[in-house]
Amino acid sequence: MSELLGEVRADFIKLVPTPRLHAVDKPIADDERGFVDHLTTALQRQISAAHLNPQIDLAIIADRMAAFSWRGIFEKIEAIYLANYPAKAKSKETNGGESA
């Protein structure tokens, strides 16, 4: 998360220590209980905080998160598509959005 947000400090974002991994996506069994406990505590705190302040101002992270919105993801995929299939994209434009 720090790679994404950098030095942004937002009280509505809480990081939870992740378990150690013995493969890319396999947590070490001994760490799972601690991870679940940390996650439970963090979720309970965030839910309580949301009850106290339901209107979160996302402005401080909006520009950094935009690339991860559905629109941002679509734009990345579209850019890759257009870079790799420019003839198909041009054909689609000249046919009013219909594939050739």
C-alpha positions in Angstrom: 0.0 0.0 0.0 2.9 2.4 0.7 4.0 1.9 -2.9 0.6 3.2 -4.0 0.0 6.0 -1.5 3.6 7.0 -0.8 3.8 9.3 2.2 0.1 10.1 2.3 -1.2 9.8 5.9 -5.0 9.2 6.1 -6.6 8.1 9.3 -9.2 6.1 7.3 -6.5 3.8 5.9 -5.1 1.2 8.3 -2.5 -1.3 7.1 -2.5 -4.8 8.6 0.7 -6.8 8.8 0.5 -9.6 6.3 1.5 -13.2 7.1 4.8 -14.5 5.9 4.6 -16.5 2.6 6.3 -19.7 1.6 5.2 -19.2 -2.0 3.8 -16.3 -3.9 0.3 -16.8 -2.5 0.6 -19.3 0.3 0.8 -18.0 3.9 2.7 -19.8 6.5 0.2 -21.6 8.6 1.6 -20.4 11.9 1.0 -16.8 10.8 -2.6 -17.2 9.7 -4.3 -16.8 13.1 -2.3 -13.6 13.9 -3.3 -12.2 10.5 -7.0 -13.0 11.1 -6.8 -11.4 14.5 -5.1 -8.2 13.1 -7.6 -8.0 10.3 -10.6 -8.5 12.7 -9.3 -5.7 15.0 -8.7 -3.4 12.0 -12.1 -4.0 10.6 -13.8 -3.4 13.9 -12.0 -0.1 14.4 -12.8 1.0 10.8 -16.5 0.2 11.3 -16.6 2.1 14.5 -14.8 5.1 12.9 -17.3 5.0 10.0 -20.2 5.2 12.5 -18.6 8.3 14.0 -17.7 9.9 10.7 -19.6 8.4 7.8 -18.5 11.1 5.3 -14.8 10.3 4.4 -13.0 12.9 2.3 -11.1 10.9 -0.3 -9.7 14.0 -1.9 -6.2 13.3 -0.4 -5.9 10.0 -2.2 -8.2 10.4 -5.2 -5.5 11.2 -7.7 -3.4 8.2 -6.6 -6.4 5.8 -6.6 -7.8 6.9 -10.0 -5.6 4.4 -11.8 -7.2 1.6 -9.8 -10.8 2.6 -10.5 -12.8 0.7 -13.2 -12.3 3.6 -15.5 -8.5 3.7 -14.8 -8.2 0.0 -15.4 -10.2 0.1 -18.6 -8.0 3.0 -19.9 -4.9 0.9 -19.3 -6.3 -2.1 -21.1 -7.6 0.1 -23.9 -4.1 1.7 -24.3 -2.5 -1.8 -24.6 -5.1 -2.9 -27.1 -4.7 0.2 -29.2 -0.9 -0.1 -29.1 -1.1 -3.8 -30.3 -4.1 -3.7 -32.6 -4.1 -0.2 -34.2 -5.7 -1.5 -37.5 -8.7 -3.0 -35.6 -9.1 0.1 -33.5 -9.1 2.3 -36.6 -11.6 0.1 -38.4 -13.9 0.3 -35.4 -13.7 4.1 -35.4 -14.6 4.3 -39.1 -17.5 1.9 -38.8 -19.1 3.8 -36.0 -18.0 1.5 -33.3 -18.9 -1.7 -35.2 -16.3 -4.3 -35.7 -15.2 -4.9 -39.3 
